[in-house]
Amino acid sequence: MIGDTNHDFEVAQQLEVDCILVADGHQSKERLETTGAKVIDELQQLVKLPL
């Protein structure tokens, strides 16, 4: 799952799926990093992530 809030991360946990958070949305990168999820700065970085 790809999201931009802590709530998105919580939903991914409930669905038992991996989550990547993008720090160009509603919450700061620092706040997103507190979830322990992978955090990227912009969506374009997704193409460079290993599968």
C-alpha positions as CSV (number, residue, x, y, z in Angstrom):
1,M,0.0,0.0,0.0
2,I,1.2,3.5,-0.7
3,G,0.1,6.4,1.5
4,D,1.0,9.7,2.9
5,T,-0.3,9.6,6.5
6,N,0.1,7.6,9.7
7,H,-3.5,6.5,9.2
8,D,-2.6,4.9,5.9
9,F,0.1,3.0,7.7
10,E,-2.4,1.8,10.3
11,V,-4.8,0.6,7.6
12,A,-2.0,-1.3,5.9
13,Q,-1.2,-3.0,9.2
14,Q,-4.9,-4.0,9.6
15,L,-4.9,-5.4,6.1
16,E,-1.5,-7.1,6.8
17,V,0.2,-5.6,3.7
18,D,3.4,-3.7,3.3
19,C,3.3,0.0,3.3
20,I,5.4,2.8,1.7
21,L,4.7,6.3,2.8
22,V,5.4,9.4,0.7
23,A,6.5,12.5,2.5
24,D,5.0,15.0,0.0
25,G,1.5,14.9,1.4
26,H,-0.3,15.8,4.6
27,Q,2.4,14.8,7.2
28,S,6.1,15.6,7.7
29,K,8.7,13.0,6.9
30,E,9.8,12.9,10.5
31,R,6.3,12.1,11.6
32,L,5.9,9.4,9.0
33,E,9.2,7.8,10.0
34,T,7.9,7.2,13.5
35,T,5.8,4.4,12.0
36,G,8.8,2.3,11.0
37,A,7.5,2.1,7.4
38,K,9.7,2.8,4.4
39,V,9.4,6.6,3.7
40,I,10.2,8.2,0.4
41,D,10.3,11.9,-0.5
42,E,8.3,11.7,-3.8
43,L,6.4,9.1,-5.8
44,Q,9.0,9.0,-8.6
45,Q,11.3,7.2,-6.1
46,L,9.1,4.1,-6.4
47,V,10.6,3.1,-9.7
48,K,14.0,2.9,-8.1
49,L,13.0,0.7,-5.2
50,P,13.9,-3.0,-5.4
51,L,10.9,-5.4,-5.6
